[in-house]
Amino acid sequence: MDARSESELAPMKKRTMVERKSDRELVVTRTVNGPARIVFEAWTKPELFRQWWVPKSLGMSLLSCEMDVRVGGGYRLVFAHGDSQSAFFGTYVEVTPHSRLVWTNEEGGESAQVTTVTFEEKGGKTLLVMHDLYPSKEALDEAIASGSTGDGTDETFDQLEELLVTLGAAPPV
């Protein structure tokens, strides 16, 4: 791994840890203030998900958020940035309420990226572990170079924390 990649994957400014585990694996870890049940809902209800998923500082918007959160169900997210739009879509492989989600990211054209998120409640807080398995080293390198694994990740989880406060899940942080 080159020095640039290592610096981009260093511990984030707050409580989000992004770590490259291998040529194809990236793991993001964060403890959020809220019970797993409510955190899981924020990941699986489109009306909640769209409120926190896109880092506000990027100047992007989530135009469309379709989610059929069940094994074999799919999702489709359409983002806008300036005059351009991009869609991300895939299939839910595993759905275990309040503890685990697994989905594919199929827009890349090659083998699908697989994302696994676990939700482990500890004392009213939830440890989130998001594990991305990319189809190739090059695909992960591209994700790192694009910045999608950097500060935006921390900001995204900050926005999740803000949403959890509005849902009554946690006191303000």
C-alpha positions, 0 to 999 in steps of 0.5 A: 500500500502506498503512503497516500492510501495509508494517510487517507485511511488513518483514524478519522477526526472523530470516532470513525475508523477506516481501515484497509484490511487487505487488497480488497477489503475496507472496514469502517467502524463507529459507535453511535448514540442510539439503540440498534433497533433505531439505528437499523431503521435509519439504514433500512427505511428510505425516508430516514436513510435519505436524511443522513447518507449523503455528506452535505459538504459534497454538494450532492443530493439523493434524488431517489431512494428505493429500498426493498429491504428483504432477502432478494429485495433490491435498492436503487439510489440516484445521486445528483452532483451539478448537472450529472447523475449517478445510480447505485443499485444492488440486492439484499443478500441477508437481512437480520433485523437490528443486527446485520445487513448484507447487500451487493453493489452491482453498478460497477460492471465487474463482479459485485462489491459486497457490503456487510453492516453489523449493529451491536448494541452496548449500553444504549449505543450501537457499534456499527461495523461496515465491511466492504469487499471489493471485486478487485484491488483496483476497485478499492484503490479507485474508491480510495482515490475518489475520496468516498472512503475519507472524511465523507464517511465521518460526516455521513456518520455525524449526520446519522448521529444528528438524525438519531437525536431527532428520532429521540434515540440519543441525547445531543452529542 
